[in-house]
Amino acid sequence: MLTRASSLILTAALGLGAALFVQAGGHASNSQDATTSRPAASADVRISAGPVARRNTPVSFPMPATGNGVSYVLTGTTGTLPVQISDGMAWTIIPELGAGATATFQLSEVTGPQRAASAVAADRHGDDVRISSGKRPIAQYVGGAGVLPAGDIKPIFQRGGYIHPVHTPSGRIVTADYPSDHRHHHGVWFAWTRAVFQGRDTDFWNMGDAKGRVEFEALEHARTGPVLADLKVRHRYVDLTSGSPITVLREEWGTRFFASGTQSPYFMFDIDVRQTNVAAAPLVLPEYHYGGIALRGAADFVPLENAVFLTSEGKDRKTGDAVPSRWAYIAGTVNGARAGLAILAHSKNFRAPEPMRIHPTDPYLCYVPSKAGPWEIPVKGTHTAQYRFVAFDGSPEPAEFERLWRDYVEPPTVTVTRSQAR
């Protein structure tokens, strides 16, 4: 996502809300499903790389008024890029832009056969969504109550509201679900562990203790497009310690799964988390060593001699626990080849750079703001956090993950200026 400064550049340049993207007398809309409101003019878009080189970099800028069937492209000397509108933002992917370079494009609407084909599909099956690019699977969001795998897993562990499996471009699976040693681990998931609500100790992570749980609530949308597939889902954090269930937090995930070229060694997706306290008491989160957004690595990473952990601080499994980091990954050999999954934490997150939990005996890690001391989500208060995940083949150098992290938190600057009327 672009920085707030980029949005200010855009707005200051044109006052776009009225001059460019909204019809006379209209109002800006943040919904992709709103009634079509066509631009009164096209626009010139300048994308500046800044001090670092860019490669396959997602870029966005505000575009508040769009509607059903409206499609856009950026056309410049370097070619034509598809543009996709998602919740009031225009998204594209810059294939390559050198450090210090600026690319200039014209933004224009396209219709009929000229419209870009969808590159990332979000196929809904009930409350589950399968994400794919062509015939290549990317990931699956598991909604509803989830499905217990075969075996003797107790029903108390059944849950939805997570992502698994996650695939690399070669098709290797780099996450695990319901592992035998921790039935409450689920691919990529979010839960708070040690917590206090209304003076009682609760726990939304360790579901087997029956103190609390995270439940799927709703799948608001699952959209397909030429640049990304995006989902919006809702979960609820339910306290079970009072004798009757109490919903404490309502959580919203905004996810974006980006298009990837056939030669790219990565699949990338973002999760933007928003948690609001809807109860009558604060949720107190004491200092604790785990709880937050987490990933469970592939079954092939066990035993841990088969896995490699690395953080942005150069730490490994034995030295990285409790150390703040910008990014971290778990990798290993899956079906005969190296593959892994990285998590990149945004610099705007609470207590960034966040400390990590790296498990000493399992292929698992999570970002844990509670490691840095107690805090709380007050009544009607909101906690937000942003993360990018990179599923990769091979063995990228640490410098490559640093580049990917810079792409995420310091994206190219976008300036939009009005061009000639149609």
N, C-alpha and C positions, 0 to 999 in steps of 0.2 A: 504494500500500500504506500502511496506517496506521502511524504511528510506534510505537515500542516503548512509549512512555508510554501511548498509547491502549490497547494490549493489557493493560498493567498495571492501568489503570482498570477494564477489563472483568473481569479475573481477580479483583482485589481486591473488587469489588462483590459477587461471588457465589460465588467458587470454582466457576465454571461447569463445569469439567471433570467434576465429580461431581454437582453439584446440579441442573444444567439439561439438559445435552446428552448425558449418558451414563446409561443405565439402571443401576439399582442393581446393584453388583457388576461393571459393565462397565468397559471401558477406552477412553480416547479414541482415535480413529482419524483419521489424516490423509489417508485415501483416499476419494475420492468413490465408489469402487466397493465399499466395504465393505458388510457385511451391515447392513440397515436397523436403526438405533437411534433410536427416536422420542423427542422431548423429553418429559420428565415434566411440564413446565409451559411456558406461553408466556412471553414476556418483553417488557418495555417497553424501547424503544430510543430514546435521545435523541441526536440529531445536531446538534452545535453548529458553526456556521460559523467562529467565531473572528473575527479582525479584518478579514477580506476577504470580499466577496460571492462566492457560489458559483453556477455555472451549468453544468449537465450534467457534474457532478463525480463521478467514480468514488469510491466509499467502501467500505471493507471492515472486517470485525471477525472475531475468531476464533470458529469454530463447529466444533469438532473431530470430533464424532460424527454422521455422516450416512450415508445409504446409497442404494441403487438406488431410483429412483422417488420420493424424498422431495423436495418442493418447498415453498418458503416465500414469504411476502409480508410486507411492512411496510405496515400500514394506519394512517393518521392523518387529521387534519383536512384536510390538503392533498391527500389522495388515497391510492391504493394503488400501491406500488412492488414490482416483482418482485425476488426475491432468488435468487441463484445460488450454489451451494456449489462451491468449487474448491480442492482441496488443503488442506482444513481452514479455509478462510476463506469467510465470507459476503460476497458482493459485491452492491451495488446502485448505482444512479446517481441522484443528487439533481438534479432538473431546475433548481431555483432556490432559493437560500437567502441572504437578505440578510446583510450584515456584522453581526456581533453577535447574530444570530438563532439560535434553537434550535427544531428540529422534533421532535415526539414521535410515536412510532409503536408499534404492537404487532406483534411478530413472531409469526407463527403458520404452522402447516403447512396446505397446501392439497392437495387430491387431485382426481382425476377431471377433469371439464370446467372446473373453476375454475383449473386449473393454467395458468400463463402460457405463451403460445406462444413458441417460439424466435424470437429477433430477430436472432441472428447464427449463421450456419451454417458449419461446418467440414467440407467435403466432401473426403474422402480419395480420391486417385487414385494407387494404388501408394504411393510415399513422398512424393508431392507432396500439398499440402493447399490447396484454394481456399477463401478466406474471403469470405463475402458477407452482405449484409443485404437480404432480399427478392430483387429482381432486380438489385441494385446490387453489383458486385464491389468488394471492399475491397483484397485483396492475395492473393498466393500464396506459400506456402513451398515452395521447391525442394529436395527431398531427393534421396536416391540419389546417383548419379553426375552428375546433371544431364544436359542435352541440349545439345550444341553447335548453335548456329544454322547455317544454311546459309552456305557460304563456305569460305575457306581457313584457318580457325582450327586451329592445331595441337592434337592430342589432349592434350598436356600441360596445356593450360589448362582442360580439362573439370573441373568441380566442382559439388557440391551443397552444401546447408547455408547457404542465404541466402534473402532475401525479395525477390521481384520477380515481376510488377510491383506497384507500390503505386498505387492509384487515389484520386482525390479523390471527394467525394460526387457531383459532376457527371459522373464517369466518366473524367476526364483522367488519363493516366499520368504520374507525376512521377519515375520512376526509369528507369535504363537498365541493360542487361545486355550483357556482352561488347563494350563499345564498341571501335571500331577502333583508337583510340590507346592503350588500356589493356585488353587482353583479360582481365585478372585483376580488373576492377571488376565488381561484381555487385549492383546495387540497394542493399540494406542487408545488409552482411556484416561479419565480424569476422576479423581475422588480425593476428599480430605480424610485424613486418618484421625489423629487425636484431636478431639473437639469437645467443647462444652456448650450445652444449650439448656437454658433455664436451670442452671446449676448442676445438670447431670452430664456425666461423661458419655459422649456418643462417638460413633465411628462409622463413616460412610464407605470405608475402604475394605475392612476385614468383614465381609458380609457374613461369614460363618459365625461371628459373635452375636449376630441378631440385634445390634445396637442401632444400626442405620443402614440405608442402602441408597443407591442412585437408580432411578427409574426413567425409562423412556417416556416422554409425554406426547410429542407430536413431531411429524415430519411436515414442515410448512411448504417446502418446495424442493424439487430436484430438477435442475435445468441443464440442458445440453447446449454446446456451442462450439464455434470455431477456435476459441482461445482457451476456454476453460469449461469445466462442469462445476456448478456450485450447488451446495445444499444448505438449507437452514433447518436445524433441528432443535427441539427443546427437551430438556431433562429436568427432573426434580430430585432434590436431596431430601430424603424422608428420615426423620428421627423416629426411632422405635422404642425409646426408653421410658415413655410416660404411661404406657398401657394402651395407648391408641396412636396410630401414625400421625405425625405432624410434618407437613411440608415446610422446610426451613428455607431452602434456596430454590429458585428457578434459574436454570442454566440454559443459555442459548449458545449453540455452536454455529458459526458461519464458516463454511469450508469451501475452498477453491482447489480443484485439481487441474493443473495446467497442462496444456498441450505440450507434447515433446516430440522432437524430430526423430525419425527412424534411426539415426545414428547417435542419438544422445545416450550417454551412460546413466542418465537420471530420469526418474519420475519425481515431480515435486507437488506438494499440496500444503495448503495453509489451514490452520484452525484458529479462528478468533473466538475466544471464550468470554462470555458475559454472564456473571452470576449476581442475582439480586436477592437480597434477604426479604422474604415476603412474610416472615413470622413476626410475632410480637416481642421477640427478645433477640439480642445480638447473638451471632455465632462466634464464639471465642475460639481462637486457634492458638493453643499454647506452643511453645518451642518444642519441636519434634523432628525426628531425623528422616521421615519420609511422608509423602502425601502431596498430591498435585498432579500435573500432567506427566504421564509415564508411557514407556514403551517396553514391551516384552519381546526379546529377540527370538529368532527362529529356534525350533527344536533342534536343528542341526548344530546350534552353537553350544550344545551340552554334550560332553563335559566342557568346562570353560577353557580347557587347553585348546579347544577349537575356535575360541572367540578372541577378538581383539577389541578393547575399549580405548578410545582416545578422546580427549577434551581439547578445547581451544587453548588451554593453559599447558598442553603437552603432558597431561596426566593420564595414567592408565587405570585399570581396575583397582589396583592396590593403593594408588596414591591420589585418585581423583575424588574420593568420597568427601563430601562437605566443602569442597572447593568451588567457589563461584566460577562459572564459565559462560561463554557466549554460545558455544555449540558443543555437541558431543555425538559420538556414534558408537554403535556396536556392529562388528563385521565378523565374517567367518566363511568357511567353505560350505556352500549349499549346492547339493547335486553336482559336486565335482568342480565348482568354480567359486571364486571369491565374490561375495555380495554383502550388503549391509544397509543399515538405516540410520540416518542422522537426524537429530533434532536441533533446530536453530531457534534460540530464544531472542525475542525482540528487546531492544535496548530501552523501550518505554515501559517494560513490564515492572510491576511492583518489586522493589529490592533488586533490580537488575544491576550487574549480572547476578542471576539467581544461583544460590548454592545447589549442589547436586546430591542426590543419593545414588551411589553405585553399589549394587548388591555384591557382597563378597563371594557368593557361591552360585548365583544365577545370572543369566543374560538379561539383565533388567536395569533400567536407570530411570530417574525422574527428576524434574526441577521442583525444588522444595523451598518456597519463601519462608516457611515456618522454621527452617534450620537456623535462620538469622535472628530468631527471637519471636516472642508472642505478638499476636495482632488479632484483629477481629473484623468481621463484616457486620456493620451496625444495622439496626432496623431500617429498612428501605434503602440501605446502602448497596453499592454495586462494586464488584471486583471484576476487572478485565485483564486479559492476558492474550498475547499473540505468539504463535509458534509456526515455524515452517519445517516440514519434513522432507527429507531427500532420500529416496530409495535408490541405491546405486549398485552397478556392477563394477567389478574390478577393485583396484586399490588406489583411489585418488590420494594425492598428496595433501597434507594439512593446509598448504597454501590455497588449494582449490576450495576447501570448505570455508576458509577465511574469505575468499572471493564471493562465494555464495551467500555468506552471512552479510557482507557489505551490500550485495545486491538487495538483500531483504530489508535492512534497516537504514541504508543510505541509497535509495534508488535514484535513478536519473531524474534530473529536474525537467519538468514539462512546462512550456510556456505556450499559451494558445492566444492567437490574435485573429481578429475578424478579417476575412477576405471579401472579395467582391460579392454583391448580392446576386441571386440566381435570376 
